[in-house]
Amino acid sequence: MSTPGPGISITHELTPYDWSTKETTAYEAAVEAVNGAVGAYTARIAAERAKASPNQDTIDADLAARRQLARERKGLRPEDREQIAEARRRYAALARQIRGDIA
């Protein structure tokens, strides 16, 4: 397996697997749900940094949460239908919650 470049692609780590169209779509949706949560944390970090007196503890916690999401995204396995379905639900809800906190 090759080492990825500076991007966030994780496809180089996937093991060979015969995917159905449904599994492919579900996996991609799960990855996008994680990415949505990462993006929501990024927006919240930016909003905190833009404050007159930013709370560094809040920023650090959100940076740590974002790193954890990256690790969890790497752990998604397309053949694990239950994991993929749960990831889609959980991370989409997390992104909505974080965006709601910013508003």
C-alpha positions as CSV (number, residue, x, y, z in Angstrom):
1,M,0.0,0.0,0.0
2,S,1.2,3.5,-0.8
3,T,1.4,6.3,1.6
4,P,-1.2,9.0,1.0
5,G,-0.3,12.6,0.1
6,P,-1.2,15.5,2.2
7,G,-5.0,15.0,1.4
8,I,-7.4,13.1,3.6
9,S,-8.1,10.2,1.3
10,I,-8.2,6.9,3.1
11,T,-9.0,4.7,0.1
12,H,-5.4,3.5,-0.1
13,E,-6.0,1.6,3.2
14,L,-9.0,-0.3,2.1
15,T,-8.6,-4.0,1.6
16,P,-9.8,-5.7,-1.6
17,Y,-13.5,-6.2,-1.4
18,D,-16.3,-6.7,-4.0
19,W,-18.6,-3.9,-3.3
20,S,-22.2,-3.7,-4.3
21,T,-23.5,-0.4,-5.5
22,K,-25.6,-0.1,-2.4
23,E,-22.6,-0.8,-0.1
24,T,-20.5,1.7,-2.0
25,T,-23.2,4.4,-1.7
26,A,-23.6,3.7,2.0
27,Y,-19.9,3.8,2.7
28,E,-19.5,7.1,0.8
29,A,-22.4,8.5,2.8
30,A,-20.8,7.5,6.0
31,V,-17.5,9.1,5.1
32,E,-19.4,12.3,4.1
33,A,-21.3,12.2,7.4
34,V,-17.9,12.2,9.2
35,N,-16.6,14.9,7.0
36,G,-19.7,17.0,7.8
37,A,-18.9,16.7,11.5
38,V,-15.3,17.6,10.9
39,G,-16.4,20.6,8.9
40,A,-18.8,21.6,11.7
41,Y,-16.0,21.4,14.3
42,T,-13.9,23.5,11.9
43,A,-16.6,26.2,11.8
44,R,-17.0,26.1,15.5
45,I,-13.2,26.5,16.0
46,A,-13.2,29.4,13.6
47,A,-16.1,31.1,15.4
48,E,-14.4,30.7,18.8
49,R,-11.1,32.1,17.4
50,A,-12.9,35.1,16.0
51,K,-14.2,36.1,19.5
52,A,-12.7,39.0,21.3
53,S,-11.6,36.6,24.1
54,P,-11.4,33.1,22.6
55,N,-11.5,30.2,25.0
56,Q,-8.4,28.1,24.2
57,D,-9.8,25.1,26.2
58,T,-12.8,25.0,23.9
59,I,-10.6,25.3,20.8
60,D,-8.3,22.5,22.1
61,A,-11.3,20.3,22.8
62,D,-12.7,20.8,19.4
63,L,-9.3,20.2,17.7
64,A,-9.0,16.9,19.7
65,A,-12.6,15.9,18.7
66,R,-11.7,16.6,15.1
67,R,-8.6,14.4,15.3
68,Q,-10.8,11.6,16.8
69,L,-13.2,11.9,14.0
70,A,-10.3,11.4,11.5
71,R,-9.3,8.2,13.3
72,E,-12.9,7.0,13.3
73,R,-13.3,7.8,9.6
74,K,-10.2,5.6,9.0
75,G,-11.9,2.8,11.0
76,L,-15.0,2.6,8.7
77,R,-15.2,-0.7,7.0
78,P,-17.5,-1.0,4.0
79,E,-18.3,-4.6,4.6
80,D,-19.7,-3.8,8.1
81,R,-23.2,-2.7,7.2
82,E,-24.2,-2.1,10.8
83,Q,-21.1,0.1,11.5
84,I,-21.7,2.1,8.3
85,A,-25.4,2.6,9.1
86,E,-24.6,3.7,12.7
87,A,-21.9,6.0,11.4
88,R,-24.2,7.7,9.0
89,R,-26.8,8.3,11.8
90,R,-24.4,9.3,14.5
91,Y,-22.1,11.7,12.5
92,A,-25.0,13.4,10.7
93,A,-26.6,14.0,14.1
94,L,-23.3,15.3,15.5
95,A,-22.8,17.7,12.6
96,R,-26.4,19.1,13.1
97,Q,-25.8,19.5,16.8
98,I,-22.5,21.3,16.4
99,R,-23.9,23.6,13.7
100,G,-26.8,24.4,16.1
101,D,-24.3,25.3,18.8
102,I,-22.7,27.9,16.5
103,A,-26.0,29.5,15.4
